[in-house]
Amino acid sequence: MTTPRADQVTHTARAHSFNAVAAQYADHRPTYPPALFDAIEELTGRPLAGSRVADVGAGTGTATARLLERGAHVVAVEPGEGMAAEFRRRLPGTPLVRGDGNALPSRPTAPT
């Protein structure tokens, strides 16, 4: 069994501190500018409309909502109970997985 380092414990505690104030966080957090999503489309060479997107660390759904507006099919990943509850309240019907993005399986792919 691995014991978490002190900096990991501190980071986790800070990240989960938003759970108790998720609604206030969502009400006062600025949204993302449209230029960010334009840049994503430009860098990936594909439109967000119709794309499958994972919003890892989705919080209350600020980015997810913008992605949905652009026509993306989004699955959100959020570890925090309070943030996930607020996400579900604001974006009912949007797929949400409770999980830690750092624990998601990933594998490198060969350059094309």
PyMOL CGO cylinders between C-alpha atoms (Angstrom):
from pymol import cmd
from pymol.cgo import CYLINDER

trace = [
    CYLINDER, 0.00, 0.00, 0.00, 1.27, 3.44, -0.89, 0.3, 1, 1, 1, 1, 1, 1,
    CYLINDER, 1.27, 3.44, -0.89, 1.11, 6.30, 1.57, 0.3, 1, 1, 1, 1, 1, 1,
    CYLINDER, 1.11, 6.30, 1.57, 0.23, 9.65, -0.04, 0.3, 1, 1, 1, 1, 1, 1,
    CYLINDER, 0.23, 9.65, -0.04, 2.82, 12.40, 0.15, 0.3, 1, 1, 1, 1, 1, 1,
    CYLINDER, 2.82, 12.40, 0.15, 2.03, 15.52, 2.18, 0.3, 1, 1, 1, 1, 1, 1,
    CYLINDER, 2.03, 15.52, 2.18, 1.70, 17.66, -0.96, 0.3, 1, 1, 1, 1, 1, 1,
    CYLINDER, 1.70, 17.66, -0.96, -0.81, 15.18, -2.42, 0.3, 1, 1, 1, 1, 1, 1,
    CYLINDER, -0.81, 15.18, -2.42, -2.86, 15.32, 0.78, 0.3, 1, 1, 1, 1, 1, 1,
    CYLINDER, -2.86, 15.32, 0.78, -2.80, 19.13, 0.77, 0.3, 1, 1, 1, 1, 1, 1,
    CYLINDER, -2.80, 19.13, 0.77, -3.78, 19.28, -2.93, 0.3, 1, 1, 1, 1, 1, 1,
    CYLINDER, -3.78, 19.28, -2.93, -6.65, 16.85, -2.38, 0.3, 1, 1, 1, 1, 1, 1,
    CYLINDER, -6.65, 16.85, -2.38, -7.91, 18.78, 0.65, 0.3, 1, 1, 1, 1, 1, 1,
    CYLINDER, -7.91, 18.78, 0.65, -7.83, 22.06, -1.30, 0.3, 1, 1, 1, 1, 1, 1,
    CYLINDER, -7.83, 22.06, -1.30, -9.59, 20.51, -4.29, 0.3, 1, 1, 1, 1, 1, 1,
    CYLINDER, -9.59, 20.51, -4.29, -12.37, 19.09, -2.13, 0.3, 1, 1, 1, 1, 1, 1,
    CYLINDER, -12.37, 19.09, -2.13, -12.78, 22.33, -0.15, 0.3, 1, 1, 1, 1, 1, 1,
    CYLINDER, -12.78, 22.33, -0.15, -15.02, 23.62, -2.97, 0.3, 1, 1, 1, 1, 1, 1,
    CYLINDER, -15.02, 23.62, -2.97, -17.60, 20.89, -2.33, 0.3, 1, 1, 1, 1, 1, 1,
    CYLINDER, -17.60, 20.89, -2.33, -19.13, 22.72, 0.63, 0.3, 1, 1, 1, 1, 1, 1,
    CYLINDER, -19.13, 22.72, 0.63, -19.70, 25.89, -1.43, 0.3, 1, 1, 1, 1, 1, 1,
    CYLINDER, -19.70, 25.89, -1.43, -20.38, 24.41, -4.87, 0.3, 1, 1, 1, 1, 1, 1,
    CYLINDER, -20.38, 24.41, -4.87, -23.51, 26.49, -5.60, 0.3, 1, 1, 1, 1, 1, 1,
    CYLINDER, -23.51, 26.49, -5.60, -21.79, 29.76, -4.67, 0.3, 1, 1, 1, 1, 1, 1,
    CYLINDER, -21.79, 29.76, -4.67, -18.73, 28.73, -6.67, 0.3, 1, 1, 1, 1, 1, 1,
    CYLINDER, -18.73, 28.73, -6.67, -20.88, 28.09, -9.75, 0.3, 1, 1, 1, 1, 1, 1,
    CYLINDER, -20.88, 28.09, -9.75, -22.80, 31.34, -9.33, 0.3, 1, 1, 1, 1, 1, 1,
    CYLINDER, -22.80, 31.34, -9.33, -19.67, 33.50, -9.18, 0.3, 1, 1, 1, 1, 1, 1,
    CYLINDER, -19.67, 33.50, -9.18, -17.12, 31.68, -11.31, 0.3, 1, 1, 1, 1, 1, 1,
    CYLINDER, -17.12, 31.68, -11.31, -16.58, 33.34, -14.69, 0.3, 1, 1, 1, 1, 1, 1,
    CYLINDER, -16.58, 33.34, -14.69, -17.23, 31.24, -17.75, 0.3, 1, 1, 1, 1, 1, 1,
    CYLINDER, -17.23, 31.24, -17.75, -14.71, 30.36, -20.43, 0.3, 1, 1, 1, 1, 1, 1,
    CYLINDER, -14.71, 30.36, -20.43, -14.34, 32.69, -23.43, 0.3, 1, 1, 1, 1, 1, 1,
    CYLINDER, -14.34, 32.69, -23.43, -15.58, 31.48, -26.82, 0.3, 1, 1, 1, 1, 1, 1,
    CYLINDER, -15.58, 31.48, -26.82, -12.03, 31.88, -28.17, 0.3, 1, 1, 1, 1, 1, 1,
    CYLINDER, -12.03, 31.88, -28.17, -10.94, 28.92, -26.02, 0.3, 1, 1, 1, 1, 1, 1,
    CYLINDER, -10.94, 28.92, -26.02, -13.36, 26.60, -27.79, 0.3, 1, 1, 1, 1, 1, 1,
    CYLINDER, -13.36, 26.60, -27.79, -12.43, 28.09, -31.17, 0.3, 1, 1, 1, 1, 1, 1,
    CYLINDER, -12.43, 28.09, -31.17, -8.80, 27.24, -30.33, 0.3, 1, 1, 1, 1, 1, 1,
    CYLINDER, -8.80, 27.24, -30.33, -9.72, 23.67, -29.37, 0.3, 1, 1, 1, 1, 1, 1,
    CYLINDER, -9.72, 23.67, -29.37, -11.41, 23.21, -32.73, 0.3, 1, 1, 1, 1, 1, 1,
    CYLINDER, -11.41, 23.21, -32.73, -8.47, 24.74, -34.56, 0.3, 1, 1, 1, 1, 1, 1,
    CYLINDER, -8.47, 24.74, -34.56, -5.84, 22.68, -32.72, 0.3, 1, 1, 1, 1, 1, 1,
    CYLINDER, -5.84, 22.68, -32.72, -7.73, 19.41, -33.11, 0.3, 1, 1, 1, 1, 1, 1,
    CYLINDER, -7.73, 19.41, -33.11, -8.71, 20.11, -36.69, 0.3, 1, 1, 1, 1, 1, 1,
    CYLINDER, -8.71, 20.11, -36.69, -12.31, 19.13, -36.04, 0.3, 1, 1, 1, 1, 1, 1,
    CYLINDER, -12.31, 19.13, -36.04, -15.49, 20.84, -34.90, 0.3, 1, 1, 1, 1, 1, 1,
    CYLINDER, -15.49, 20.84, -34.90, -16.76, 20.26, -31.40, 0.3, 1, 1, 1, 1, 1, 1,
    CYLINDER, -16.76, 20.26, -31.40, -20.21, 19.62, -32.87, 0.3, 1, 1, 1, 1, 1, 1,
    CYLINDER, -20.21, 19.62, -32.87, -20.67, 15.86, -32.89, 0.3, 1, 1, 1, 1, 1, 1,
    CYLINDER, -20.67, 15.86, -32.89, -17.34, 15.17, -31.12, 0.3, 1, 1, 1, 1, 1, 1,
    CYLINDER, -17.34, 15.17, -31.12, -17.11, 12.98, -28.04, 0.3, 1, 1, 1, 1, 1, 1,
    CYLINDER, -17.11, 12.98, -28.04, -15.47, 14.93, -25.23, 0.3, 1, 1, 1, 1, 1, 1,
    CYLINDER, -15.47, 14.93, -25.23, -14.45, 14.05, -21.67, 0.3, 1, 1, 1, 1, 1, 1,
    CYLINDER, -14.45, 14.05, -21.67, -14.50, 17.01, -19.29, 0.3, 1, 1, 1, 1, 1, 1,
    CYLINDER, -14.50, 17.01, -19.29, -12.17, 15.75, -16.58, 0.3, 1, 1, 1, 1, 1, 1,
    CYLINDER, -12.17, 15.75, -16.58, -12.47, 17.69, -13.34, 0.3, 1, 1, 1, 1, 1, 1,
    CYLINDER, -12.47, 17.69, -13.34, -15.79, 19.08, -14.53, 0.3, 1, 1, 1, 1, 1, 1,
    CYLINDER, -15.79, 19.08, -14.53, -16.68, 20.79, -11.27, 0.3, 1, 1, 1, 1, 1, 1,
    CYLINDER, -16.68, 20.79, -11.27, -20.13, 22.34, -11.53, 0.3, 1, 1, 1, 1, 1, 1,
    CYLINDER, -20.13, 22.34, -11.53, -20.18, 22.05, -15.31, 0.3, 1, 1, 1, 1, 1, 1,
    CYLINDER, -20.18, 22.05, -15.31, -18.98, 25.45, -16.52, 0.3, 1, 1, 1, 1, 1, 1,
    CYLINDER, -18.98, 25.45, -16.52, -16.94, 24.03, -19.41, 0.3, 1, 1, 1, 1, 1, 1,
    CYLINDER, -16.94, 24.03, -19.41, -19.39, 21.18, -20.00, 0.3, 1, 1, 1, 1, 1, 1,
    CYLINDER, -19.39, 21.18, -20.00, -22.20, 23.67, -20.61, 0.3, 1, 1, 1, 1, 1, 1,
    CYLINDER, -22.20, 23.67, -20.61, -20.11, 25.54, -23.21, 0.3, 1, 1, 1, 1, 1, 1,
    CYLINDER, -20.11, 25.54, -23.21, -19.14, 22.28, -24.90, 0.3, 1, 1, 1, 1, 1, 1,
    CYLINDER, -19.14, 22.28, -24.90, -22.78, 21.20, -25.05, 0.3, 1, 1, 1, 1, 1, 1,
    CYLINDER, -22.78, 21.20, -25.05, -23.70, 24.56, -26.59, 0.3, 1, 1, 1, 1, 1, 1,
    CYLINDER, -23.70, 24.56, -26.59, -21.18, 23.80, -29.33, 0.3, 1, 1, 1, 1, 1, 1,
    CYLINDER, -21.18, 23.80, -29.33, -22.85, 20.44, -30.00, 0.3, 1, 1, 1, 1, 1, 1,
    CYLINDER, -22.85, 20.44, -30.00, -20.29, 18.16, -28.33, 0.3, 1, 1, 1, 1, 1, 1,
    CYLINDER, -20.29, 18.16, -28.33, -21.32, 14.88, -26.71, 0.3, 1, 1, 1, 1, 1, 1,
    CYLINDER, -21.32, 14.88, -26.71, -19.83, 15.28, -23.24, 0.3, 1, 1, 1, 1, 1, 1,
    CYLINDER, -19.83, 15.28, -23.24, -19.11, 12.84, -20.44, 0.3, 1, 1, 1, 1, 1, 1,
    CYLINDER, -19.11, 12.84, -20.44, -18.03, 14.68, -17.31, 0.3, 1, 1, 1, 1, 1, 1,
    CYLINDER, -18.03, 14.68, -17.31, -15.72, 13.29, -14.63, 0.3, 1, 1, 1, 1, 1, 1,
    CYLINDER, -15.72, 13.29, -14.63, -15.80, 14.88, -11.18, 0.3, 1, 1, 1, 1, 1, 1,
    CYLINDER, -15.80, 14.88, -11.18, -14.54, 13.49, -7.85, 0.3, 1, 1, 1, 1, 1, 1,
    CYLINDER, -14.54, 13.49, -7.85, -16.22, 15.94, -5.46, 0.3, 1, 1, 1, 1, 1, 1,
    CYLINDER, -16.22, 15.94, -5.46, -19.62, 15.11, -4.02, 0.3, 1, 1, 1, 1, 1, 1,
    CYLINDER, -19.62, 15.11, -4.02, -20.77, 18.72, -3.68, 0.3, 1, 1, 1, 1, 1, 1,
    CYLINDER, -20.77, 18.72, -3.68, -19.49, 19.75, -7.09, 0.3, 1, 1, 1, 1, 1, 1,
    CYLINDER, -19.49, 19.75, -7.09, -21.10, 16.69, -8.70, 0.3, 1, 1, 1, 1, 1, 1,
    CYLINDER, -21.10, 16.69, -8.70, -24.43, 17.45, -7.00, 0.3, 1, 1, 1, 1, 1, 1,
    CYLINDER, -24.43, 17.45, -7.00, -24.35, 21.02, -8.31, 0.3, 1, 1, 1, 1, 1, 1,
    CYLINDER, -24.35, 21.02, -8.31, -23.35, 19.75, -11.77, 0.3, 1, 1, 1, 1, 1, 1,
    CYLINDER, -23.35, 19.75, -11.77, -26.38, 17.44, -11.80, 0.3, 1, 1, 1, 1, 1, 1,
    CYLINDER, -26.38, 17.44, -11.80, -28.64, 20.28, -10.67, 0.3, 1, 1, 1, 1, 1, 1,
    CYLINDER, -28.64, 20.28, -10.67, -27.39, 22.61, -13.41, 0.3, 1, 1, 1, 1, 1, 1,
    CYLINDER, -27.39, 22.61, -13.41, -27.03, 20.05, -16.21, 0.3, 1, 1, 1, 1, 1, 1,
    CYLINDER, -27.03, 20.05, -16.21, -29.59, 17.30, -15.59, 0.3, 1, 1, 1, 1, 1, 1,
    CYLINDER, -29.59, 17.30, -15.59, -29.31, 14.45, -18.02, 0.3, 1, 1, 1, 1, 1, 1,
    CYLINDER, -29.31, 14.45, -18.02, -25.67, 15.12, -18.86, 0.3, 1, 1, 1, 1, 1, 1,
    CYLINDER, -25.67, 15.12, -18.86, -23.54, 12.02, -18.21, 0.3, 1, 1, 1, 1, 1, 1,
    CYLINDER, -23.54, 12.02, -18.21, -21.41, 12.41, -15.09, 0.3, 1, 1, 1, 1, 1, 1,
    CYLINDER, -21.41, 12.41, -15.09, -18.97, 9.89, -13.69, 0.3, 1, 1, 1, 1, 1, 1,
    CYLINDER, -18.97, 9.89, -13.69, -17.78, 10.31, -10.11, 0.3, 1, 1, 1, 1, 1, 1,
    CYLINDER, -17.78, 10.31, -10.11, -14.08, 9.68, -10.31, 0.3, 1, 1, 1, 1, 1, 1,
    CYLINDER, -14.08, 9.68, -10.31, -10.57, 11.04, -9.98, 0.3, 1, 1, 1, 1, 1, 1,
    CYLINDER, -10.57, 11.04, -9.98, -9.12, 12.15, -13.29, 0.3, 1, 1, 1, 1, 1, 1,
    CYLINDER, -9.12, 12.15, -13.29, -5.65, 11.23, -12.03, 0.3, 1, 1, 1, 1, 1, 1,
    CYLINDER, -5.65, 11.23, -12.03, -6.78, 7.61, -11.76, 0.3, 1, 1, 1, 1, 1, 1,
    CYLINDER, -6.78, 7.61, -11.76, -8.19, 7.34, -15.29, 0.3, 1, 1, 1, 1, 1, 1,
    CYLINDER, -8.19, 7.34, -15.29, -6.48, 4.78, -17.46, 0.3, 1, 1, 1, 1, 1, 1,
    CYLINDER, -6.48, 4.78, -17.46, -4.51, 6.26, -20.27, 0.3, 1, 1, 1, 1, 1, 1,
    CYLINDER, -4.51, 6.26, -20.27, -2.02, 5.00, -22.77, 0.3, 1, 1, 1, 1, 1, 1,
    CYLINDER, -2.02, 5.00, -22.77, 0.22, 6.86, -25.13, 0.3, 1, 1, 1, 1, 1, 1,
    CYLINDER, 0.22, 6.86, -25.13, -0.50, 6.61, -28.82, 0.3, 1, 1, 1, 1, 1, 1,
    CYLINDER, -0.50, 6.61, -28.82, 1.97, 6.62, -31.63, 0.3, 1, 1, 1, 1, 1, 1,
    CYLINDER, 1.97, 6.62, -31.63, 2.23, 9.91, -33.54, 0.3, 1, 1, 1, 1, 1, 1,
    CYLINDER, 2.23, 9.91, -33.54, 0.35, 9.92, -36.83, 0.3, 1, 1, 1, 1, 1, 1,
]
cmd.load_cgo(trace, "trace")
